[in-house]
């Protein structure tokens, strides 16, 4: 396997990685409308960009977990490379 070709950037890999990132990486913490008096409290809601955009458009973002976002972006790019490499290998 040629790792340079496998990891070489392309617009297809970037598009697939961005889609995977938006759908599955939960790095946004936002208010979900639950208020608690005692612990444990499920008031913290973490979600991906898609979940936040669909379910909480008027809610406040509390924090962005940048380490999770960075690791998620790396994993999503690796998955995109694997998916597109598998598809390319299957064609041959």
C-alpha positions as CSV (number, residue, x, y, z in Angstrom):
1,X,0.0,0.0,0.0
2,X,1.3,3.4,-1.0
3,X,0.7,5.7,2.1
4,X,1.4,8.9,0.1
5,X,-1.4,8.1,-2.3
6,X,-3.7,6.9,0.4
7,X,-3.3,10.1,2.5
8,X,-3.0,12.5,-0.4
9,X,-5.7,15.2,-0.2
10,X,-8.5,15.5,-2.7
11,X,-11.8,17.3,-2.8
12,X,-13.6,14.0,-2.6
13,X,-11.8,13.0,0.6
14,X,-12.3,16.5,2.1
15,X,-16.1,16.4,1.3
16,X,-16.6,13.0,2.8
17,X,-14.5,13.9,5.9
18,X,-16.6,17.1,6.3
19,X,-19.8,15.2,6.0
20,X,-18.7,12.6,8.6
21,X,-17.5,15.4,10.9
22,X,-20.8,17.3,10.7
23,X,-22.9,14.2,11.3
24,X,-21.0,12.3,14.0
25,X,-18.4,14.3,16.0
26,X,-20.1,15.6,19.2
27,X,-17.9,18.6,20.1
28,X,-20.6,21.3,20.8
29,X,-22.1,21.6,24.3
30,X,-25.4,23.5,24.3
31,X,-28.4,24.0,26.6
32,X,-31.1,21.5,26.0
33,X,-33.9,23.1,28.1
34,X,-33.5,20.8,31.1
35,X,-32.9,22.5,34.5
36,X,-32.0,20.4,37.6
37,X,-32.1,20.9,41.3
38,X,-29.9,17.9,42.2
39,X,-27.2,15.7,40.7
40,X,-26.9,13.8,38.5
41,X,-28.4,16.2,36.0
42,X,-28.7,15.4,32.2
43,X,-28.8,19.2,31.4
44,X,-25.6,19.1,29.5
45,X,-26.2,18.1,25.9
46,X,-23.3,17.5,23.5
47,X,-23.9,17.1,19.9
48,X,-22.5,17.3,16.4
49,X,-23.0,20.3,14.0
50,X,-26.0,18.6,12.4
51,X,-27.7,17.8,15.7
52,X,-27.2,21.3,17.0
53,X,-28.5,22.8,13.8
54,X,-31.6,20.7,13.7
55,X,-32.6,20.4,17.3
56,X,-31.3,23.6,19.0
57,X,-31.3,26.5,16.6
58,X,-32.3,29.0,19.3
59,X,-30.2,27.5,22.2
60,X,-27.0,28.9,23.6
61,X,-23.7,27.2,22.9
62,X,-21.8,26.7,26.2
63,X,-18.6,25.4,24.9
64,X,-16.7,23.9,22.0
65,X,-14.5,21.0,22.9
66,X,-11.6,21.6,20.6
67,X,-9.5,18.5,21.4
68,X,-12.5,16.3,20.5
69,X,-13.0,18.4,17.3
70,X,-9.4,18.0,16.3
71,X,-9.3,14.2,17.0
72,X,-12.7,13.9,15.3
73,X,-11.4,15.7,12.2
74,X,-8.4,13.4,12.0
75,X,-10.4,10.3,12.4
76,X,-13.0,11.5,9.8
77,X,-10.3,12.2,7.3
78,X,-8.7,8.7,7.9
79,X,-12.2,7.1,7.4
80,X,-12.7,9.1,4.2
81,X,-9.3,8.0,2.9
82,X,-10.2,4.4,3.7
83,X,-13.7,4.6,2.2
84,X,-12.5,6.2,-1.0
85,X,-9.5,3.9,-1.2
86,X,-11.7,0.8,-0.8
87,X,-14.0,2.1,-3.5
88,X,-11.1,2.8,-5.8
89,X,-9.6,-0.7,-5.1
90,X,-12.9,-2.4,-5.7
91,X,-13.2,-0.7,-9.1
92,X,-9.9,-2.2,-10.4
